[in-house]
Amino acid sequence: MADIHIEEFFRDTAIILVQLYNAFPRKVSLYVEDISGPDSPDEFGLHSRRHRACFGTMLWLADEGHIRYEDTISQDAVDQVVLTQPAFTRLNAAVKTDTLPASLAGTYPEDTEGLPPAVQADLSTNIHLLRVALKNGNSSLIADTVQAVLFPQS
């Protein structure tokens, strides 16, 4: 993928969803710097393009109904944010292997033979797929995973 801002969007989206899933159902404050890294506003008080893009990702996820928040903290964070019911359900759902892109074939399914059924079920969820992609760190893999989870092809 040649557009770095789109790769950053997918990485930010994956991190946001994983952090909120890990906190669910508690409402938390989600800081831009915890997702995109440290930022120092310029002499006019403006944040970097990267910082603004990450903050924009948070707002977009809310506009699209994936997260809900009560307020923003300047352009530094969203406050009292939580996953919406549809987003939680999608993340907690089993991976639909029939719609999985070919690029994810090497990452899923994992060998779960011999593991307890509860562990096997956990390893077969969309949230686990996002965690694996983030751990791998490959931008294309993260992008394909976010697209498979949030925008599944019918």
C-alpha positions in Angstrom: 0.0 0.0 0.0 1.5 3.3 -1.1 -0.6 5.7 0.9 1.1 6.0 4.3 -1.8 7.9 5.8 -4.1 5.0 5.0 -1.7 2.5 6.6 -1.5 4.7 9.7 -5.3 4.9 9.8 -5.6 1.1 9.8 -2.9 0.7 12.4 -4.6 3.4 14.6 -7.9 1.7 14.1 -6.6 -1.7 15.2 -4.9 -0.3 18.3 -8.0 1.7 19.3 -10.3 -1.4 18.9 -7.9 -3.7 20.8 -7.5 -1.2 23.7 -11.2 -0.6 24.0 -12.0 -4.3 23.8 -9.4 -4.9 26.6 -11.2 -2.3 28.7 -14.8 -3.4 27.8 -17.3 -2.6 29.2 -15.6 0.2 31.2 -15.5 3.7 29.8 -12.0 5.0 29.5 -10.0 8.0 28.3 -8.2 7.2 25.1 -5.2 9.4 24.5 -3.8 10.1 21.0 -0.2 9.9 22.2 -0.8 6.3 23.5 -1.7 5.3 20.0 0.4 7.4 17.6 3.3 8.3 19.8 4.6 11.5 21.4 3.8 14.8 19.8 4.9 18.4 20.5 2.6 21.2 19.2 4.4 23.8 17.1 4.9 27.4 18.1 1.2 28.1 17.2 -0.1 25.2 19.4 -0.9 23.0 16.4 -0.3 19.3 16.6 1.5 17.4 13.9 -0.3 15.9 10.9 0.2 12.4 12.4 -1.4 13.4 15.7 -4.4 15.1 14.0 -4.9 12.0 11.8 -5.0 9.7 14.8 -7.5 12.0 16.5 -9.5 12.0 13.3 -9.5 8.2 13.3 -11.1 8.3 16.8 -13.8 10.7 15.6 -14.4 8.7 12.4 -14.8 5.5 14.4 -17.5 7.3 16.5 -19.2 8.8 13.4 -19.4 5.3 11.9 -20.9 3.8 15.1 -17.9 1.7 16.2 -17.2 3.6 19.4 -19.1 6.1 21.6 -17.6 8.8 23.7 -18.9 11.6 26.0 -16.4 14.4 25.3 -13.0 15.2 23.8 -10.1 16.5 25.8 -8.8 19.2 23.4 -7.4 17.3 20.4 -5.5 15.1 22.8 -8.0 12.4 23.7 -11.6 11.2 23.7 -13.1 10.8 27.1 -15.4 8.2 28.5 -15.1 6.1 25.3 -16.4 2.6 24.9 -17.1 0.1 22.1 -20.7 0.1 20.8 -22.7 -3.1 21.0 -22.3 -3.8 17.2 -18.5 -3.3 17.4 -18.1 -5.5 20.5 -20.2 -8.2 18.8 -18.1 -8.0 15.6 -14.8 -8.2 17.5 -16.0 -11.1 19.7 -17.4 -13.0 16.7 -15.7 -16.0 15.2 -13.5 -15.2 12.1 -15.3 -16.0 8.9 -12.6 -18.0 7.2 -14.5 -18.1 3.9 -14.2 -14.3 3.5 -10.6 -14.0 4.8 -8.2 -12.4 2.4 -5.4 -14.6 1.0 -2.8 -12.4 2.8 -4.1 -13.6 6.1 -3.8 -17.3 5.3 -0.5 -17.6 7.0 -1.7 -16.0 10.2 -5.0 -17.8 10.7 -6.1 -20.4 11.6 -3.5 -21.2 14.3 -2.9 -24.8 15.4 -5.2 -25.1 18.3 -5.3 -28.9 18.5 -5.1 -30.1 22.1 -6.1 -26.8 23.6 -9.2 -26.5 25.8 -12.4 -25.6 23.9 -12.6 -22.2 25.6 -9.1 -21.3 24.5 -9.8 -22.6 21.0 -12.9 -20.4 20.9 -10.9 -17.3 22.0 -8.3 -17.9 19.4 -10.9 -18.0 16.6 -12.3 -14.5 17.2 -11.8 -11.3 15.2 -10.2 -9.6 18.2 -7.5 -12.3 18.3 -6.9 -11.8 14.6 -6.4 -8.1 15.2 -4.0 -8.8 18.1 -2.0 -11.2 15.9 -1.7 -8.6 13.1 -0.6 -5.9 15.5 2.0 -8.2 17.0 3.3 -9.1 13.6 3.7 -5.4 12.8 3.3 -5.7 9.0 1.4 -2.7 7.7 -0.3 -4.6 4.9 -1.3 -7.4 7.2 -2.8 -4.9 9.7 -4.7 -3.2 6.8 -6.0 -6.4 5.5 -7.1 -7.6 8.9 -8.9 -4.3 9.8 -10.7 -4.4 6.4 -11.7 -8.1 7.0 -13.0 -7.3 10.5 -14.7 -4.0 9.9 -15.6 -4.2 6.2 -16.3 -7.9 5.5 -17.1 -8.7 1.9 -20.5 -10.4 1.4 
